[in-house]
Amino acid sequence: MANETQIKLLEPSERQTNMMHRKYKTSAKVVILSAGQGRRLLPLTADSPKCLLPISGKTILEWQIDTLLAAGLEEITVVTGFQTSLVEALLQQRYPDRARISTLFNPFFEVADNLASCWMARSVMDCDFLLLNGDTLFDASLLAQVLNSESAPITLSIDYKKVYDADDMKVQLDEKGWVKHVNKTLPKDQIDAESIGLIYFRAHGPKIFSDAVEEALRHPSELKSWYLIIIDALAAKHLVNVCAISGHRWCEIDYSSDFAKAQTLFSGWNNTEHIVTTRNILQTST
C-alpha cells in the first residue's frame, strides 16, 4: 500500500540519472494482472473493476498502458476477470489501432488469487516480459530505471519506507542485495523493503517462472495463492535481484485512502511531455 511520504518526490541520484540516459532497446512483452474487482474499494468498484477507476482523468489501466507504450513496450496482455466486457470495451475504444494489446479472461477470478491469472497467461511468458499488478501506477522514469536495471533472471522492483503495514508485500535481502524472501508476514527485524508490484523477467527467468506457475497450480491448495509465493521460492535459488526505485512517482491502490493519494500524486501530471522524454531515454542510437 502506498505511504504518505511517496507524495513528496525526491531528486534522482546521479546513478539513477545515468541509468535513465543509457540507450536501451527491448522487445519485452507485458502481462497486466487486472482480473480482480477490488472489494476493499467498495462501493467504488461495485460495478466496474479496480483497473477502471479514474485517476486524474484517466483510468488506472490507461495510465499503465500509455506509460508502457511510451517506453516502446507494445505487446501487452491484460488478464481480465470481473466485468471483463468493460475492460475490453475500453481497450477497443482507446487503442483501436493497437493490435498487439489483447486480453485473456480468467474465469476463476471469483475463487482464485493472482497466481491463477499468471497460469492463464503462461503461454505469453515465452521471452523477456514485465509482470505488472493491475493496481500499480508509476511514472515513465521509474519504468525506464527498471528496463535499464542490471540483468538478472528475475528483477523485483522495490521501495523503502520507515514503517511497513500489514498489507505491504515485504522483502528481505541477502548480504549481496538479492532477494532472500518476499511475503506479507516477514518479522519486522527481517524487512528491508517492499515490492511495488512490477517484476522484470529476462533470459531464462520467463521459463523458470512459467514452469513453476504451472507446477504450482497442479495442487488445488495453491488456487488461492499469490504469484509472489513463486518468487519467494525462486529467491532461494539466487535468481531474484532487485531494482530500487526510490524517489520515483508510484502508488499501489488497495484502499480508498490510496485512491485519494493517487489523485494527488498524479494530478496535473504532464503525461505527454513525460512520454516524449521517455522515448528519448530508451531509443537506441542509429
Summary of the structure (lengths in Angstrom):
residues: 286
radius of gyration: 17.6
end to end distance: 41.3
largest distance: 51.6
contacts: 935
relative contact order: 0.21
helix: 37%
strand: 21%
